[in-house]
Amino acid sequence: MTPDLSAENFKSSPGTVEFGYLKGIELSDGTKVGIPIISVNGKNPGKTLFLISTLHGQEITGIEIIRQICREIVDPNVLNGRIVAIPIGNPLAFYSSSYHTIRYDYQDLNRCFPGDPNGSTTVRIASMLWQVASKCDYLIDLHCIPQAMGDGYSIVRPIGTDFVNKECFEMAEAFGLTISVSKPKNVDESVLQPGLQACAVSAGIPSLLLELSDWRRITRTTVEAGVKGVLNILKRFGMINGNLEAQSGKVLQTRLIQSMIFSSSGGILHPIAELGDALKRGDKVARILDPFGDEKETITAPNDSYLLAYPQTENQAIATGEYVALLGNEES
């Protein structure tokens, strides 16, 4: 399947790597902001893989993963099919290194799909991206999370047909990092927040969301894990030749259901458990201390689980009700 890309100066010639911009938006002074796009056009026919990074402005590791895959590693002359890659999905959030599109509509791009060409700023960007993504065969959405276990983990949202769900899990298994299942059984999808991955899976496109370790900077080991995982998926679906490579670092060989724990007090967060630890119900995860050093709260594991991440997006000072840690419970 070959997407019909509405990008300026963009062509699709077999055996080439080409560059362009999706038509973006205009700022208040008339400056045009396009969305960069790369196409690695295989000499041989095959599937189309869509790669996207930086839907959130701080999550930049995927930019380097895409650069290495598209510019250094994959040879279009031996590629079966096509890689369509968008290194910076939300340029406006990227400019401000922010999670949301601040100064415009303050929305989270990954909660705006499939978008609307007549909607607000971020919703229009989602529509432009979805026009491309919806024409591809597979999708990998590259995100980052601070202080994740090992090099990160992959998220599968099995809300499609049996065949699509099976392919989603095959993508995750090929990528090689710990697998988190974002939807427990018997949960109504209507109560879950939408996103690019959910939109794609619902449309019949097998998709994988990666939460790679660290953000606001590019970390060598995380990039290596991301590149290896993408290459494994290309191999798994016959787009390039080669054997799948195992990931290094800590990988849990089990499927997890992701859950969050929150603070009931405000103060400075002091982690106790180590990333990847197997926790028993009641095990200490972290302490919250006030500015004088007195303990306000000890946060414990609500059930048997693994510690996936300490997602402190700014610093370790948190208020009541803020996000302390991500846990993973084994899928039953």
N, C-alpha and C positions, 0 to 999 in steps of 0.2 A: 504494500500500500504506500503510495507516494503522496505526502501531504501537499496541498495547494497553499503554499506560503505567500502571504501578501507582504513581502519584505522589499524594501527599496534596493535596487541593484542586486537582486538575488536570483540566481539561476540554479539549475540542478543537472549537472553533467556527470555521468558515471565516471568513477575513478578520480574524482577531484574532492578537494576541501574548499568550501565556499563560505562567504561571510556576508552578513547584511544586518538590517535592522527591521524589526516589526514596527509598523507605524504605531507610535505611542501617543502621547498627549502633548499639549502646548501649555507652557507656564503662562503666568499673567502678563509677562512682557513679550509673549509670542514665541519664545524659545522652544524649539521642538525637542522633545525627549523621546528617543526611540529605545526599543528593547533589543539588545544585541542577540544575534542568532548565528549559530555555526551549523553547517550541514556537511557531514562526512558521507559522500555519495559512493557507495560500494560499486565496484565494477560489475559485480554479479548480483542478480536479483535476490531478494530475501525480505525479511521483516524490517520494520522501522522501530527503533528504540528512541524514546524521548527522554532526554536528561534535562533537569532543571535545578538551578540552585538559587539561593538568596531571595526567596519569597519574603524573608525577613532580613532587614538590612545588616544585622550584625553577623549573620550566619554565612561566612564567606569561604569556608573550606571547600565547598563544592566548586567554586570558581577555579581553584587550582586543580581539582580532580578532573574537571571538564577540559581544562587546558592540556593536561598531560594526555588524556585519552584521545582528544581530537587533533592535537598538534604534534605529539611526539610518538605515540605508541601505535595507534590503529592505522594501518596502511589501507587507504581506500581501494587500492588495486587488488587486495585479497579479501576485502570485506564483502560479505553476502548481505545485501540490504543497505540500510541507511541509519546513521545516527543523526538525530536532530537535537541540538543542545542549546539551551539558553542559560548562559552563565550568571546573569543578573536578572532575575524575574521581576523585581520591583526596584527600578533605578531610583525612585524618589525616596524609598526607605533606605536604600544603600547610601545615598548622598548624606543622610543624617545619621547613619549607623543606628537606626531605630527599628523596633519590632513592627510598629505601625506606620502608616503613611501620614506622619505628622505634618502639620501646617496645611493639610488639604482636607480630607474627610476623616482622618484619624482611624481608619479601619485596618484590620488585619487582612492582608491579601489572601491568606490561606483559609479565610472564612467567607470568601466572596465568590467562589466558583459555583456555577459555570459563568457567572458574570452577566452583565447586561450592557450592550453597546451604547445605551442611552442613560446609564446609571451614573452614580457618583464617580469620582476620580479612580479610586481603587477598584471599584466594580467594573469599570471600563477596561482597566488593565487586565483583570481576570478574564474578561470576555476575549480580549486579544490573544491571551495565552491559551485559552481553551480552544479557540479556533484551530490552533496548531496541534495541541495535545490530543484532541479528540479524533484526529486523523491518523494517529500512530497505533502501533500494535502492542507495545509495552511501554511502561512509564516508570522512571525512577526519580523521586523527589528528594533532593539532598538538603537536609537540615542539619543544625548543630544544637547541642545542649551543653551547658557548662558542667564540668565534672561528671562525665558519664563513666560507667564501668568500662574498663579497657579502652578500646577505640570507638565505642558506641554500640548501638543496637539497631536492628531493623524492626519496622512495624508493619504488620499485615492487618488489613481490615477485610475480613471475609464476609462481605455483604452482597456478593455477586452470585452468579450461577455456580453450580458445583465445579464445572470445568474452569471457570475464571478463578475461583477460590483456590483450586488445586494449583494452577499456574502461579498464583501469588505466592503460595508457600514454596513452590519450586524455586522461584526467584530468591526468596529469603534464604532458603537452604543453600543455594548456589553462592549467594553473597558471602555467607559464612559467619556472620556475627550472630550474637544472641537474638532470638526471635521473640518479639513482644506482640501479642494478639490484642488489638485495640478494642474489640467488641466481645464481651462475654456472651455466652449463649443466652437466648431468650431476652435479650435487651432490644427494645424498640429503637430502630435506627433513627426514627424521627426525633428522639431526645438527644441524639449525639450531634455535636457540632459538625457542619459540613466542611469539606476541604477538597483540595485537588485530588488526593488519593481516593476519597470516597466518591467523588464525582466520576473519576475514571473507572473505578471498579463497577459502579452502578451502570456505566455505559458499556461494559463488557471488555474493558482494557485491563489486563493484569498489571498491577501496580505495586510498588514498594516505596515506603517512606523510610529514610535513614535519619536517625538521630546520632550524629557523629560527635565525638568528644571535643569540647572547647569551642569558643566563638570569639569574635573580634580579632582573631589572629589565625594564621595558618600553621598548623602543627604537622611536622613531617610524618610522624608515625600514623596520625589519623588520615592524612592524604594517602599514604601507602595502603592503608586498609581500604579506603574508598576506591582507589584505582584497582586494587586486586579484586574487590567485590564486583565492580562494574565489568571488568574483563571476564570474571567467572560467569556472569549472566550472559554476556555475548557468546561465550563458549557453550553454555548450556543450551542456548537456542540456535546454535549452528551458524551464528553470524561471523565468528572467527574460529580458527582451529586451535587446538591445544587442550591440555588437561586442566581441570579445575585445581586451584591452589588453596590450601588451608590457610585460614587467618592465624596470625600469631597473637599473643596476648591472651587475656582471659575471655573465654567464650563459654557460656552456659549451654550445655547440650540438652535443653528442655525448652518447651514453649511456655511463655509467661503471659499472664493477664496483668496489665499495667494498672496501678492504683496510686493515688497521691495521699500524702499526709500533710497536715497543715498545723500551724502554730496556734496556741491559745493565748500566748503572751507576746509582748514585744521586747526586743533586745538584740544582743549579739549572739549569733548562732555558732555553737561549737560542736562540730561533728564528733561522734564517738565511733560509730560503725565504719568500716572500710567499704569502699565501692566493690560490689560483687559478693559481699558477705552473705552467707545463708543465715537468716534471722529466725529465731523462734518467737512466738507470741510473747510480748512483754520485754524482749531484749531492748536495751537502750540504743537509740539511733543518734540522738543529739541532745545537747543541753542549750537552754537560752539563759544568758546572763544579763543582768542590768548593767548600766554604765559603771557601777561601783564594784562589779565583780560578783555580786550575789546571784545565786541561781533562782530564776523565775519559774522554770519549767524543765522537766525531763521528758523528752518525746520518745515514746516506745513503739515498737512494731505492733500493729493491731492483730496480726496473725502471722503464721509461718510464711516467709517470703524471702526474696533476695533484694539487696539494695542496688538499684539501677543507676540512680543519679542524685546528686545534690544540685538542683538547678537554680543556684543563686545568680540571677541575671545581672545584678549590679554589684552588690557586696554582701557580706554576711550579716548585715543589720536588717532585721525583719520586723514587721508589725504583726499585730494580732490577725490571724486568718490568712497569713501568707504561706506560700508554698515552701515546705521544708525539704521534702525528699520524694523521689519516685521509687516505688516498690514494684516488684514483679511476683505475682503468686502463680504457682505452677498450674497449668491448665488441667482441669479434671477431665 
